[in-house]
Amino acid sequence: MKSVAKSIPSGTVLAKEPAYATRTCHTNPSISCGECRLGELCLPIALDAVEITRLDEIVKRGRALNKGEYLYREGEEFKSIYAIRAGSFKTFKTTQDGTEQVTGLYLPGEIMGMDGISSNRHGSSAIALETGSYCEIPFHQLEDLSARIPSLQGRFFRLMGQEIVKDQQMLTLVSSNAAEERVAALLLSISSRNHRRKLSSTQFRLPMTRADIGSYLGVTLETVSRVFSRLQKQQIVKVDNKEIQVLDMSALRRIAKLNESA
């Protein structure tokens, strides 16, 4: 029987499978933007191979951060934005009396640090909620590159728009909704974000503590605990410390006052 090699005509150029087709590690610093499995959620979306290579040249792979370590601090000079590769992070501001006000939750594939663009100072601090890793993208280099790659510039503008919408939604949520609606909306947010990353939308681990959730949603820790107890009693969710299983997604959406198609 002839070998495959001998049956191929001389001079035929074989298509080479892209390296990222079989590589899925998202914590290895050697993985490029084109090889990252979170690429479609991050800046490289809609870029061709050459453009991704140019972006990859400015991206810095950050070291792993342990739980409780800072990515940046409130008031620090703004130099970069950050793409989360693994783990979860929270942002918070320190109030005049020294307490923390949680302002955001970020999961893999999401961009953070844009709070410093307007004033060149970070308006909040970012801290790891568990062991995590990130890509650092120097902003002045991203600006230069975006000017030469319209699709990248458009993607970045959309990211900024999404951040504005998210902030507006949170302000609306905490200003006019009942505590149960706020908790339900947070669970649905984590569920949908997991789904985007091709993870389970019905079983997940809460990255934040009950106290952080209360701070984020503008309610007390005790209220958060009571809401989880009620949702479990109603068999809408199953709660085991930080482990959440959504048993009735439709009921959870009704509590959050969201349409099934939202």
C-alpha positions, 0 to 999 in steps of 0.5 A: 500500500502506498504511503500518504506522503508518496500519494501527494503530488510533488510541489503540493502545499499542505494547509497547516492547522493553526497552533491555536486549534489544539491549544486551550490553556488560558493561564500559560504566559506563552499563549498568544492572543490568537491561541487564547480560548477567551479571544472571542470575548476580548479585544481580538474579536473580528481581527484577522491573523496579521492584526492579532499578531500586531496586537499580541506584540503590545500585550504583556502577560501578567504574573499570577495573582493570589487571592487578596492581591491588588491588580491596581489601586485607587488613585494610581496612575492609569497606564493600562487596561487588563483582560482577565484570563483566569480567576475573578476580580472585584473593584471597590472604592474606599469611602470617607469613613474607610469602608469598602464600596464594591463597584464591580465584578469581573470574570475571565474574558472581561476587560477592566481598568477603564475607569482611569481613562478620563482622569489618568488615575484609577478611580477604584482598586482592583483585587483578586477574589481567587488565584487569577491571571491577566493580560496587561495592555498598555493604553498608549500603545493600544491607542496608536494601534487602534488608529491603524486598525479600524476594527480594533478601534471599533471593538474598543469603543464598543467595550467602553459603551458596554461599561457605560451601559453596565454602570447605568444598569447597576445604578438603576438596580440599586436605586429602585429595586427590592433586595430580592430583585437585586440578588436575582439579577446578580445571579442571572448576570453571572449565569449569562456570563458563564454561558458566554464562556461556554460554562454551565449557566445553572451551576456555578460558584459565587466569587464574592462573599455575602458581605461583598454582594451586600456592598455591591447591591446596596443591602446588608449582609443579613439581607443577602443571607435572608434572600438566599434562604428564601430562594432556596426555600422556594426551590428556585436555587440550591445554595451550598455556601458559595456553590449555586445551582439554579433550579428554576431559571424562569422563576429567577427571571420573573423575580429580577423582572426580566423577559425570557428573551432578555 
